[in-house]
Amino acid sequence: MATEEGMPRKTVEELAEDSIEDLKVRRAEKSAAMLDVDEVELAETLELPGADLSDDGPTVEAMPRQADEFTCSKCFLVHHRSQLDHADAGGDVCMECS
């Protein structure tokens, strides 16, 4: 750090105190900014109990099961026939569940 001639130099203790105080101020500013962002995100994602969601429609259109698909009797997922491992008394079972 450059100083002008005739200016008193700070001691190591004074420099350490200044640095600690600066760090405290920066930490307080940083945490305040982070809290503001978190509060905004929380307010946007918060769903209150009893909120009226009647005007919200589905965001994804569901398609009926196709002729070349089956529903696994263990995981209840719809798979293509190529994923069929075997059929037992409970129904069709996919390769992942067998």
N, C-alpha and C positions, 0 to 999 in steps of 0.2 A: 504494500500500500504506500503510495507516494504522499509525502507531507511537505508543506512549504517550510522554508527556513524560518526559524524563530517560533514555529508552532511547537507547543509541548508535545512530546511523544507519549502515547498511552503505554501503560505497563501491561504486562501479560495478564494480570488479574483483571484489569479494566477491559481489555480486549475480550477475555473469556466471558465477563459479565455482559458485555454488549452483545456478544454472539448468542448467549443463552436467552437474553431478552428478545432478540430478533427471532430466534427459533420459536419461542413461546408465542409471539405475535403471529408468526406465519402459521403455526399449528392451529391457533384459534381461528384464523381466517379460513384456512383450508377445511377445518371441520365444520365451520358454519356454512360454507359453500356446499359441502357434501350433504349436510342435513337438508338443505333446501332442495337439492335434486332428489333425494330419497323421498321427501314429503310429497313432491309433485308426482313421482312415480307411484307412490302409495295411493294417492288420491285418484289417479287415473285407473288403477287396477282394482280398487276396493269395490266390492259388491256388498251392498247393505242387505240384511235380511228383510224380506217383504218388499223388495224393490220391484217396480212394475216393468217386467221384461216382455210384455205381451206384443210390443211392436217389433221385437227382434225376430227375424226369420232365420232359417238355417243358412249357414254360410257355404255348405257343401251339399251338392245334390247327390242323394243316395240312389244307386242303380240296383235293380233287382239282380239276383244271381243268374248268371248266364248258363246255357245248356252244357258248356264244357267246364263248369266249375262245380265244386262240392263244398259242403260245410263240414269241417272236422268235428267229430263228436267229443273230442277231448279239449281242444283249445277254442272251439267255436268260431274259428276264422274261416273265411272263404278262400279256397285255394283252387288253382287250375288242376285239371284231372291228371296232369303229369306229376303232381306232387302226392298223389294217392299212394299210400303204402299198402294198406290192406283194409278190408271191411270185416268187422266182427259183429257180434250180436248187438252192440251198442250203436253201430253205424260206421261210417267211413272214418278212417284215421289217416292223417297226413304223415309224411316222412319225418317231420320234426318231432311229432309226439310219439312215434312208435319206438 
